[in-house]
Amino acid sequence: MTGEDRGLAGRLVAAGMAHPRPPAGALRAHRKASSGPEDSIPDDSVPEGRGPEHTLTVVVPARDRVPLLDRCLASLGRRLPVVVVDDGSEDPVALGDACRRHGARVVSRPVSGGPAAARNDALGAVGTPLVAMVDSDCTVTEGWLEELVWLFGDPEIAAVAPRIRPRPPSVPGRPSVLARVAESLSPLDLGSEEGEVGPDRVVRYVPTTALVARRVALAGGFDATLSVGEDVDLVWRLVDAGWRVRYVPSTLVHHAEPGSWKAWLGRRFRYGLSAGPLAVRHGDRLAPVELGPWPTAVVLCVVVGRPGAAVALHTAASVRMAWRLRHTGVPSGLAVRWALQSAAWTAVGAGRAAATFAAPALAFWALRTRRGRLVATFSLVTPPLVDWWRKRPDLDPLRWVLASVADQWAYGAGVWVGCIRAGSFRPLIPTVRWGSDRTSHARRSAPGPHSTTIR
């Protein structure tokens, strides 16, 4: 491949129009090299054709939860060097015993500093050019690293993330309602669409629940002042520094989801707490929804009871789009359809944001007027039903809607608390994306970096 070809390929990948694939035999070479003797190299190169155990150390932050850690270490095996950071466990002896059983090295912290501080300590103890971070409540699948490590042949890649899926039930029989909700609504599962990661991408961030990264790119470490959301902050800082981060959903890592509704909603509340501190660092990237001016105007006219004005604005938006596309060969009828889709997605995204953050205001409006009841019903019911239709979970629509609304309210409550503590209310304010006719911005159907995205 010539330099010009490589440049074109790089631009296509960065734009999301193409995805990198390993050269013929590359994965076989990695797997074959995996049977060789262990060693490590202290520099920041990634030799081609060598197994990941030669270039990579696995880091596992842990605090108690020894049975989960034991299961995690068993899935990792002994082929790779593993460093477990004991983040101030109440029973460090039990944790140390589990690590010794699996040949893992332990780095101990006298007091708990949270996952960011634990990972920073581990990074200081690692000498390999690559590091794989795996949370103690995860289990990895066979071959997961080989599918990710080869991407570091591109010197611009800072980190690569697999898809995080709920761990399959260990008890035979039909899963519980919560397990079926988690299967389709887990905030750690970013979906099946491969691509580049960044605040303006379809995949806005990736969690460090499982992440392979170039150690030199992590020189700045995690922000240890963030007790939650430190992974979002890290990814956005990497992207801002010119690095690239990729999401590879064909590779799976399984995560133990909360076992009770209290724990599930508590996690969503904690995730919401990160929005305020992240907004202080990253501005309006935490906006609950991005809106286009034309479709937003159409939706507002419908909400305030001006259908004639809504039709006029939709017609104007369709004509404007058709005029801008007149030299592309796109039929004018498609412009009408796209303008209508844009308004529909805007209504869904804005309705979800309203139900998540403005539920008391919606309730007050619903008690006073019939229009308020219609808007409140749409905001609460329609976005979850759209998700149900697209995802087809193993759950009836009623229970799915109830679970989705509870999930939104828990997250929204956390966002409000986090914003008040941080003194920034940017995560509660929608942004308007001027000069764009794309519908993708309005498709962000839930607020914040931990949101799910309608794809």
C-alpha positions in Angstrom: 0.0 0.0 0.0 1.4 3.4 -1.0 1.6 6.3 1.4 -1.2 8.0 -0.5 -3.4 4.9 -0.1 -2.6 4.7 3.6 -3.6 8.4 3.9 -6.9 7.8 2.2 -7.6 4.7 4.2 -6.8 6.7 7.4 -9.2 9.4 6.4 -12.0 7.0 5.6 -11.5 5.2 9.0 -11.5 8.5 10.9 -14.7 9.5 9.1 -16.4 6.2 10.0 -16.8 5.3 6.4 -14.4 2.3 6.7 -13.1 0.0 9.5 -9.6 -1.4 9.9 -9.2 -5.2 9.4 -6.1 -7.2 10.4 -3.7 -8.2 7.6 -4.0 -11.8 6.4 -2.5 -14.1 9.0 -1.9 -11.4 11.6 -4.2 -12.9 14.2 -2.7 -16.4 13.6 0.7 -14.9 14.1 -0.3 -13.4 17.5 -1.8 -16.7 18.6 1.2 -18.7 17.5 3.5 -16.4 19.3 1.4 -16.9 22.4 3.1 -20.2 23.0 6.5 -18.7 23.2 8.4 -17.8 26.4 7.2 -14.9 28.4 9.2 -11.6 28.4 8.5 -8.0 28.3 9.9 -5.0 26.5 10.2 -1.7 28.4 9.9 0.7 25.4 6.7 1.8 23.7 6.9 -0.1 20.5 4.5 -2.9 19.7 6.4 -5.6 17.7 4.4 -7.1 14.9 3.7 -10.8 15.0 4.3 -11.2 18.7 1.7 -12.4 21.2 0.1 -10.0 23.6 1.9 -11.6 26.6 5.1 -10.1 25.3 3.9 -6.5 25.2 1.0 -6.3 27.6 0.2 -6.4 31.3 -3.4 -6.8 32.7 -4.4 -4.4 35.5 -7.3 -5.3 37.8 -8.4 -2.7 40.4 -10.2 -4.5 43.2 -11.7 -3.8 46.6 -13.0 -7.0 48.4 -15.6 -8.8 46.3 -13.2 -11.8 46.3 -15.5 -14.3 44.6 -15.9 -11.9 41.6 -12.2 -11.3 41.5 -11.5 -15.0 41.7 -13.7 -15.6 38.7 -12.1 -12.7 36.8 -8.6 -14.0 37.4 -9.6 -17.5 36.3 -10.9 -16.2 33.0 -7.6 -14.2 32.4 -5.5 -17.3 33.0 -1.8 -17.4 33.6 -0.5 -16.5 30.1 -0.3 -12.8 30.8 1.3 -10.9 33.7 -1.5 -9.6 35.9 -1.3 -6.8 38.5 -4.2 -6.6 41.0 -4.4 -3.3 42.9 -6.0 -3.8 46.3 -7.8 -0.5 46.8 -8.0 -0.6 50.6 -9.9 -3.9 51.0 -11.4 -4.7 54.4 -10.0 -8.3 54.0 -6.7 -8.0 52.2 -5.7 -11.5 53.2 -8.5 -13.1 51.3 -7.9 -10.9 48.3 -4.2 -11.8 48.4 -4.9 -15.5 48.6 -7.1 -15.3 45.5 -4.3 -13.5 43.6 -1.7 -16.1 44.6 -4.0 -18.9 43.5 -3.9 -17.4 40.0 -0.3 -16.1 39.9 -1.3 -12.4 40.0 0.9 -9.8 41.5 -0.6 -7.5 44.2 -0.1 -3.8 44.6 -1.7 -2.7 47.9 -3.2 0.7 48.8 -3.6 1.3 52.6 -6.9 3.3 52.0 -9.4 3.2 49.2 -8.9 6.0 46.7 -11.4 4.8 44.1 -10.8 3.1 40.7 -8.9 6.1 39.2 -6.3 6.2 41.9 -6.0 2.4 41.8 -5.4 2.3 38.1 -2.8 5.2 38.4 -0.9 3.1 41.0 -0.9 0.1 38.6 0.3 2.2 35.7 3.3 3.2 37.8 4.1 -0.5 38.3 3.8 -1.6 34.7 6.7 -1.8 32.3 5.1 -3.1 29.1 4.1 -0.8 26.3 0.4 -1.9 26.5 -1.9 -2.2 29.4 -5.3 -4.0 29.6 -7.6 -2.7 32.3 -10.2 -5.2 33.4 -12.6 -4.6 36.3 -12.8 -7.3 39.0 -16.5 -8.0 38.2 -15.7 -8.9 34.6 -14.8 -12.1 32.8 -13.0 -12.1 29.5 -13.7 -14.3 26.5 -11.1 -16.5 24.7 -9.0 -14.6 22.2 -10.3 -11.2 23.3 -6.9 -9.6 23.3 -5.7 -10.9 19.9 -8.7 -9.2 18.3 -7.7 -5.8 19.8 -3.9 -5.7 20.1 -3.1 -5.8 16.4 -4.8 -2.3 16.1 -1.8 -0.8 18.0 0.2 -1.2 14.8 -1.3 2.2 14.0 0.8 4.7 16.0 -2.2 7.0 16.4 -4.3 4.5 18.4 -4.2 5.2 22.1 -6.9 2.8 23.3 -9.2 0.0 22.0 -12.3 -1.2 23.8 -14.4 -4.4 23.5 -18.1 -4.5 23.9 -19.3 -5.1 27.5 -22.2 -7.5 27.8 -24.0 -8.7 30.9 -22.7 -12.0 32.1 -24.9 -14.9 31.0 -27.1 -16.3 33.9 -25.5 -19.2 35.8 -28.8 -20.6 37.0 -30.9 -22.6 34.5 -34.3 -21.3 33.6 -35.8 -18.1 32.4 -33.8 -15.0 33.7 -35.4 -12.6 36.1 -37.1 -9.4 34.9 -34.0 -7.4 36.0 -31.7 -9.7 34.1 -33.8 -9.3 31.0 -33.8 -5.5 31.4 -30.0 -5.6 31.8 -29.6 -7.6 28.7 -30.9 -4.7 26.6 -30.5 -1.6 28.9 -27.1 -2.0 30.5 -25.3 1.4 30.5 -22.0 -0.4 29.9 -23.1 -1.9 26.6 -22.5 0.6 23.8 -24.1 -1.4 21.1 -23.0 -3.3 18.0 -21.8 -0.4 15.8 -18.0 -0.4 15.4 -16.1 2.9 15.0 -14.0 5.7 16.3 -14.8 7.1 19.7 -15.2 10.8 20.7 -17.6 13.4 22.0 -19.0 14.1 18.5 -19.2 10.4 17.4 -22.0 7.9 17.6 -19.9 6.1 20.3 -19.1 9.1 22.5 -16.9 7.3 25.1 -15.9 3.8 26.2 -15.8 2.6 29.8 -12.6 1.4 31.3 -14.5 -1.6 32.6 -12.4 -3.3 29.9 -9.9 -1.3 27.9 -6.6 -1.9 26.2 -4.4 1.2 26.0 -0.9 2.4 25.0 0.9 3.2 28.2 2.7 6.2 26.8 -0.8 7.7 26.0 -1.8 7.3 29.6 1.1 9.3 30.9 -1.3 11.9 32.4 -3.2 9.1 34.2 -6.7 9.2 35.4 -8.2 12.2 37.3 -8.3 10.7 40.8 -10.6 13.5 42.1 -13.4 11.9 40.0 -15.0 9.0 41.9 -17.2 8.2 38.8 -16.9 9.3 35.2 -13.1 9.1 35.2 -13.2 6.9 32.1 -15.2 9.5 30.2 -12.8 12.2 31.2 -9.8 10.0 30.1 -11.2 9.2 26.7 -12.1 12.8 25.9 -8.7 14.0 27.0 -7.0 11.4 24.8 -9.1 12.5 21.8 -8.4 16.2 22.5 -4.7 15.4 22.6 -4.8 14.0 19.1 -4.9 10.3 19.9 -7.5 8.0 18.4 -9.7 5.6 20.4 -11.6 2.7 18.8 -14.6 0.6 19.8 -14.6 -3.1 18.6 -17.9 -4.7 19.5 -17.1 -8.0 17.8 -14.9 -8.7 20.9 -16.9 -9.4 24.1 -16.2 -9.0 27.8 -18.8 -10.1 30.3 -19.8 -8.0 33.3 -21.7 -9.0 36.4 -24.7 -6.7 36.5 -26.4 -5.6 39.8 -28.5 -8.3 41.3 -31.3 -6.1 42.7 -33.4 -3.2 41.6 -32.0 -1.1 44.4 -28.4 -1.8 43.3 -29.3 -1.2 39.6 -31.0 2.2 40.3 -28.2 3.1 42.7 -25.6 2.6 40.0 -27.6 4.7 37.6 -27.8 7.4 40.3 -24.0 7.3 40.8 -23.4 7.5 37.1 -25.5 10.6 37.0 -23.4 12.2 39.7 -20.5 12.4 37.2 -22.3 14.8 34.8 -21.6 18.0 36.8 -17.9 17.5 37.4 -17.4 16.4 33.8 -19.2 19.5 32.6 -16.8 21.6 34.6 -14.0 19.9 32.6 -15.6 19.5 29.2 -18.3 22.1 28.8 -21.4 21.4 26.8 -20.3 17.9 25.8 -22.6 16.7 28.6 -25.7 18.3 27.0 -28.8 16.0 27.4 -29.6 16.3 23.7 -28.3 18.1 20.6 -31.0 19.7 18.5 -31.2 21.0 15.0 -33.0 24.4 14.7 -35.5 23.4 12.0 -36.8 20.1 13.4 -36.9 21.7 16.9 -39.0 24.5 15.6 -41.4 22.0 14.0 -41.7 20.1 17.3 -42.2 23.2 19.4 -45.1 24.3 17.1 -46.8 20.9 17.6 -46.3 21.2 21.4 -47.8 24.6 21.7 -50.7 23.7 19.5 -49.8 25.4 16.2 -50.1 22.5 13.6 -50.4 24.9 10.7 -47.1 26.6 11.6 -45.5 23.1 12.1 -46.6 22.1 8.5 -45.3 25.4 7.1 -41.9 25.0 8.9 -41.6 21.3 7.8 -42.4 22.3 4.2 -39.7 25.1 4.4 -37.2 22.7 5.9 -37.9 20.1 3.1 -37.5 22.7 0.4 -34.3 24.0 1.9 -32.8 20.4 2.1 -33.9 19.6 -1.4 -32.3 22.8 -2.7 -29.0 22.0 -0.9 -29.1 18.5 -2.4 -30.1 19.5 -5.9 -26.7 18.6 -7.5 -26.3 15.3 -5.8 -29.0 13.4 -7.6 -31.0 12.8 -4.4 -34.8 12.7 -5.2 -36.7 15.7 -3.7 -39.1 13.2 -2.1 -36.3 12.0 0.1 -35.7 15.5 1.4 -39.3 15.5 2.7 -38.8 12.1 4.3 -35.5 13.1 5.9 -37.0 16.3 7.3 -39.9 14.4 8.8 -37.5 11.8 10.3 -35.4 14.6 11.8 -38.4 16.1 13.4 -39.5 12.7 14.7 -36.1 11.9 16.2 -36.0 15.4 17.7 -39.3 14.8 19.4 -38.1 11.4 20.8 -34.8 12.8 22.1 -36.3 15.9 23.6 -39.1 13.9 25.1 -36.7 11.5 26.8 -34.6 14.4 28.1 -37.7 16.1 29.5 -38.9 12.9 31.2 -35.4 12.4 32.7 -34.7 15.9 34.0 -38.0 17.7 34.1 -40.5 15.1 35.5 -41.8 17.4 38.2 -42.5 20.1 35.7 -44.2 17.7 33.4 -46.3 16.4 36.2 -47.3 20.0 37.2 -48.2 20.8 33.5 -50.1 17.5 33.2 -52.3 18.3 36.2 -53.2 21.7 34.9 -53.9 21.2 31.1 -54.9 18.5 28.6 -52.0 19.5 26.4 -49.7 19.0 29.3 -51.0 15.5 29.8 -50.5 14.7 26.2 -46.9 16.0 26.2 -46.1 14.2 29.5 -47.5 10.9 28.2 -45.5 11.2 25.0 -42.3 12.0 26.9 -42.7 9.1 29.3 -44.0 6.4 27.0 -42.8 7.0 23.4 -39.0 6.9 23.8 -39.1 3.6 25.7 -41.5 2.1 23.2 -39.2 3.2 20.4 -36.3 1.4 22.2 -38.5 -1.7 22.8 -39.4 -1.8 19.1 -35.8 -1.5 18.0 -34.2 -3.8 20.6 -37.0 -6.4 21.0 -36.1 -7.3 24.6 -37.5 -10.5 26.2 -40.0 -8.4 28.1 -43.5 -7.1 27.5 -43.9 -3.4 26.6 -45.5 -2.4 29.9 -42.7 -3.7 32.1 -40.1 -2.4 29.7 -41.6 1.1 29.8 -41.7 1.0 33.7 -38.1 -0.2 33.9 -36.9 2.4 31.4 -38.7 5.3 33.2 -37.3 4.2 36.6 -33.8 4.0 35.0 -34.2 7.5 33.6 -35.4 9.0 36.8 -32.5 7.5 38.8 -30.0 8.8 36.4 -31.7 12.2 36.2 -31.7 12.5 40.0 -28.0 11.8 40.0 -27.4 14.4 37.4 -29.3 17.1 39.4 -27.3 16.2 42.6 -24.0 16.2 40.7 -24.8 19.5 39.0 -25.7 21.2 42.3 -22.5 19.9 43.9 -20.3 21.0 41.0 -22.0 24.3 40.5 -22.5 23.6 36.8 -25.9 23.1 35.2 -24.7 22.5 31.6 -25.7 18.8 31.6 -29.3 20.0 31.9 -29.3 22.4 29.0 -29.8 21.2 25.4 -27.5 22.5 22.7 -28.5 23.6 19.2 -26.4 22.4 16.4 -26.6 25.1 13.7 -25.8 24.4 10.1 -26.5 20.7 10.2 -29.4 18.8 8.6 -28.3 15.5 10.1 -30.7 13.6 12.4 -28.0 11.9 14.4 -27.8 14.6 17.0 -31.4 14.3 17.9 -31.0 10.6 18.0 -29.1 10.7 21.3 -32.0 9.5 23.2 -30.7 9.7 26.8 -28.6 12.3 28.5 -25.0 12.3 29.5 -21.9 10.2 28.6 -23.4 7.0 30.2 -26.5 7.2 28.0 -27.7 4.7 25.5 -28.0 5.8 21.9 -30.7 5.0 19.5 -28.9 3.6 16.4 
